[in-house]
Amino acid sequence: MFIKIFVLLISYYDTRYAKNGKVHDNFTIVVFENKLFFSLELSKLKNIRTNDQLFISDIDSAEKKWNINGDTYLTFSYTITKGKNEDQVETVLKDPDRTVWSTFKIVNESIIPI
């Protein structure tokens, strides 16, 4: 019961935070480079931007899983929904303690958080 209440409070806080036009600190995007993909916090993008990086791929979804300790895993997945003038990307970064969902649009190689 306590966990359900806690999850509802966190959801409420994140919704309120998003309505203020701010992006959550852990907002995670997917970056494609040389047929590979990796997760990156949006706030760190400006530090690593190169011409080889793309934010969209022909592969509509994928998942990576890393063993971080025995039976403990970190997973990162993305799903791309193609549109007429814009593509939408949803990412999920999950570790044993939390799950971070992020959704953004790609318009003219620009990332627009949703």
C-alpha positions as CSV (number, residue, x, y, z in Angstrom):
1,M,0.0,0.0,0.0
2,F,2.8,2.4,0.9
3,I,4.5,1.7,-2.4
4,K,1.3,2.6,-4.4
5,I,1.0,5.9,-2.5
6,F,4.6,6.7,-3.1
7,V,4.4,5.9,-6.8
8,L,1.3,8.2,-7.1
9,L,3.1,11.0,-5.3
10,I,6.1,10.7,-7.5
11,S,3.9,10.6,-10.6
12,Y,2.1,13.7,-9.4
13,Y,5.3,15.5,-8.7
14,D,6.7,14.6,-12.2
15,T,3.5,15.8,-13.9
16,R,3.5,19.1,-12.0
17,Y,7.2,19.5,-12.8
18,A,6.6,18.8,-16.5
19,K,3.7,21.3,-16.6
20,N,6.2,24.0,-15.6
21,G,8.1,23.6,-18.8
22,K,11.0,21.9,-17.2
23,V,12.6,18.7,-18.3
24,H,13.3,16.1,-15.6
25,D,17.0,15.8,-14.6
26,N,17.2,12.2,-15.7
27,F,15.5,12.8,-19.1
28,T,17.1,10.1,-21.3
29,I,17.5,10.2,-25.1
30,V,18.8,7.5,-27.5
31,V,21.8,8.3,-29.6
32,F,22.8,6.3,-32.6
33,E,26.4,6.1,-33.8
34,N,27.9,3.7,-36.3
35,K,25.0,1.3,-36.1
36,L,25.1,1.2,-32.3
37,F,22.8,3.0,-29.8
38,F,23.3,4.2,-26.3
39,S,21.5,6.2,-23.7
40,L,22.4,9.7,-22.8
41,E,20.9,12.2,-20.4
42,L,19.6,15.1,-22.4
43,S,21.5,17.6,-20.2
44,K,24.8,16.0,-21.2
45,L,24.2,16.1,-25.0
46,K,26.0,19.4,-25.5
47,N,29.2,17.9,-24.1
48,I,29.5,15.1,-26.7
49,R,27.8,16.3,-29.9
50,T,29.6,15.2,-33.0
51,N,28.6,14.8,-36.7
52,D,28.5,11.0,-36.4
53,Q,25.6,11.0,-34.0
54,L,22.0,10.6,-35.0
55,F,18.7,10.7,-33.0
56,I,16.7,8.5,-35.3
57,S,17.2,5.0,-36.8
58,D,15.7,2.6,-39.3
59,I,15.3,0.1,-36.5
60,D,12.0,1.0,-34.7
61,S,12.9,-0.5,-31.4
62,A,15.6,-2.3,-29.5
63,E,16.8,-3.1,-26.0
64,K,20.1,-3.5,-24.2
65,K,20.7,-5.2,-20.9
66,W,23.8,-5.0,-18.8
67,N,24.6,-7.2,-15.8
68,I,25.7,-4.8,-13.1
69,N,25.9,-7.3,-10.1
70,G,24.9,-11.0,-10.0
71,D,21.2,-11.1,-10.9
72,T,21.0,-7.3,-11.0
73,Y,20.5,-5.7,-14.5
74,L,20.4,-2.2,-16.0
75,T,18.2,-2.1,-19.2
76,F,17.7,0.6,-21.8
77,S,15.2,0.4,-24.6
78,Y,13.7,2.7,-27.2
79,T,10.7,2.7,-29.5
80,I,10.4,5.0,-32.5
81,T,7.0,6.0,-34.0
82,K,7.4,7.4,-37.4
83,G,5.2,10.4,-38.4
84,K,4.7,12.5,-41.5
85,N,6.8,15.5,-40.5
86,E,8.2,14.3,-37.2
87,D,9.2,11.1,-35.4
88,Q,8.5,10.4,-31.8
89,V,10.9,8.4,-29.6
90,E,10.1,6.8,-26.2
91,T,13.0,5.6,-24.0
92,V,12.9,3.5,-20.9
93,L,16.0,3.3,-18.6
94,K,15.5,0.8,-15.8
95,D,17.8,-0.1,-12.9
96,P,17.0,-2.0,-9.7
97,D,15.9,1.2,-7.9
98,R,13.9,3.1,-10.6
99,T,12.5,3.4,-14.1
100,V,12.9,6.6,-16.1
101,W,10.5,7.0,-19.1
102,S,11.3,9.8,-21.5
103,T,9.4,10.8,-24.7
104,F,10.6,13.3,-27.3
105,K,10.1,14.3,-30.9
106,I,12.7,14.7,-33.5
107,V,12.1,17.6,-35.9
108,N,14.8,18.7,-38.3
109,E,17.5,16.9,-36.2
110,S,16.3,18.8,-33.1
111,I,15.1,17.1,-29.9
112,I,11.8,18.4,-28.5
113,P,11.0,16.8,-25.1
114,I,7.3,15.9,-24.5
